[in-house]
Amino acid sequence: MKKKGLFILLGLICIAVVGGSGALFITRDKTGPKIIVSEDRKIAYSTDSDKTVLLDGVTAIDEKDGDVSDSLRVESVRNNEDGSLEVTYSAVDDSNNVTKLTCKVETLNQENSDEDAKEENTEASEENQEENQENTQQDEEDKEAQSQEEANQEEVDDSDSDTDAAIAALPEGSPQLRLSTHQVDLQVGASFQYMDYIESISDDKDETNELYRKIYLTGEVNTSQAGNYEISYYVTDSDKNQSNIEKLTVTVHE
């Protein structure tokens, strides 16, 4: 009788242990964090850039642990033929659940490989030489070109004055942005790089390399189609102060 009672007691203990283990198993967090990438972002990135710039606009949220964006890492970066990037991100929560996300990232400078760039420069140089040899400019065309150049210079002077006035009107502590020019003329099919026309950006607190990660622009240029295009540039600092807005007019000619 005593043995039977002992067996019953041991059985109950085993059931309690198994039940407890099941409860622990059920309540264990097995869901990784969700990686969120902001839409319509464009990043100033080149092969020499720090990969951390690719984390701009990316967050990781876990249902249990909340914001775990500090755990975000750039696992890999692959260059696409169109100049965009294929970036793989990873994030981990407090229970060591790992989430990975691969997405396409548009860049402000969608550069080709160094070899392609050299080839384009060589072709452009050869084309310029052929044009110089084939075309003879007449006196009337020279005068017209000189008049146009003087008109463009007047526009540049006016734009520089407008920039100085806009910077002077900024609240204290705001970043400042200047373009090297406000008017660009291109031929159809020519290369256009948005970042080539930024002369300087400065702030009373943030370093220049930090500010380059926070450059925003609106508008786009289609060099395959003749027309006038307008691009607006501005930058924000770590205190959310916004710079003056600078505009670049790009004219694409046939």
Secondary structure, 3 states (H helix, E strand, C coil): CHHHHHHHHHHHHHHHHHHHHHHHHHHCCCCCCEEEECCCCEECCCCCCCHHHHHCCEEEEECCCEECHHHCEEEEEEECCCCCEEEEEEEECCCCCEEEEEEEEEECCCCCCHHHHHHHHHHHHHHHHHHHHHCCCCHHHHHHHHHHHHHHHHHHHHHHHHHHHHHHCCCCCCCEEEECCCEEEEECCCCCCHHHHEEEEECCCCCHHHHHCCEEEECCCCCCCCEEEEEEEEEECCCCCECCCEEEEEEEEC
